[in-house]
Amino acid sequence: MLRGAGAIAVSLPWLEIMGPERTAHAQPAPAKRFLAVYTPGGTVMDRWRPTGSETSFTLGPILAPLAPVQDRLLVVDGLEMKSARGEQHQSGIIAWLTGSPQEGSPNGYGSGPSIDQVIASRISAGQKAKASIQIALRWATGKSHGLLSPMNAANFEDAAPHRPIPPRLDPVEIFTELFGTLNPGDNNDAARRLARKQSILDFLDRRYAALSARVGAADKQKIDQHLTKIREIEQSLSNVPIATSTCKVPMMVDTSDYNPRTGLNSSDTGSIRDTSTDAAIPKVGKLLTDMLVMALACDITAVGTLQWSDTEAKHTFPWLNLSEHHHFYQHDGGFRAAECESICNWYSKQHLYLLQEMEKVDMGGHSLLDESVVFFGSEISDPPTHSKTNMPFLLAGGGGGLRTGRWVRHPGVPHNNLLVSILNLFGDARTTFGDPQYCTGPLTNLT
């Protein structure tokens, strides 16, 4: 590294002056972006599970909408969420990203951080405008009355005491916070970050020249070529406005018919019959997805979480001709497998949209999805029994060398092992995560 003023540093190519050049071994670059996507209530396993072999498989009816991106998926089958100890739904959403049991059930939280926040501390905090973004829709519509509780908390701070992080709910407020001033010429954080990139060599003063005077002809040529490449990058940046072909402000839609705080009026026993807000879920979900993708593409953050409702999921699905809430079809009204399948299939269509939008974003010769890891999960596997075996987990993307286009089975293996492996994809070398009694090491066969 060649260090200049402040915290500015530029990496150098290998030079003869540095000693014998070591043989390079190609290692996958660490993943650069992480998304966690939560859907409530598990699945209908015999309609979710693929058929076939690891590399030649057919997605089940629930996952079938994801067929266009099957080569970007890693279907992780058979894991058991052994660390989910406590109330049936609550312990599941708490353990999903933390690998820690619920403490003090039914009103306690977990005892550790969620992996999204650990990743954010590593790749996003202090480097992006926001360390992470947590957003949700149709959230806290039951007993929690629109408030943060163990029934709806998925994200927990990296630092002790690992407090829960509530998601943002209002699509208008989220849009304004993320993109309200993201326009060419604005004097905002994004513009200042771009200006710093444009003048990075100026921060190095004459140190490049001083180094060139000390080295031989071959090294001098390497340094000059390196300098030229950096100048070329800077010149290309100087002609790019803040809103670019990569970083686009999402198209805002009218959300006046959507009340993000309906849960504040919820009852302890029934669903909320806010039919207008329920009917707006598809368009609001699309908007939140667009904002999350562009928050990554615009380098506002590198880490995000999207919750499609919470563990109670007490909202209806009028666009699917389902007039009862999701929890009713899971078990409140007896297990209704056909209705649950219809809901889960619709969520798969939303996952497809997310992944295809990430695939469209060109990050300079590769897509946003290529450098990312997306983790899709739920708090239980089987709705009528609340079982947490055979968890319906999916990974997507190519970050960290994740090897997709496969269906892998790890029956009975604790899901904490998967959490460790996800951290490993981001360059974190730890071998355990969450409660150690429920972790036996990194999951094999991800890369």
BELZIDA-V252883 format. One record per helix or strand of 3 or more residues. SS is the DSSP state (H for helix, E for strand). FROM is the first residue (numbers start at 1). LEN is the number of residues. If there is no record, write none. Layout:
ss/from/len
SS/FROM/LEN
SS/FROM/LEN
//
This chain:
ss/from/len
H/16/3
E/33/7
H/45/4
H/64/9
E/73/5
H/88/11
H/115/9
E/133/5
H/171/9
H/189/10
H/200/5
H/207/8
H/217/22
H/262/4
H/275/5
H/281/17
E/303/6
H/318/3
H/326/7
H/337/24
E/372/6
E/393/5
H/399/3
E/406/4
H/416/10
H/436/3
//
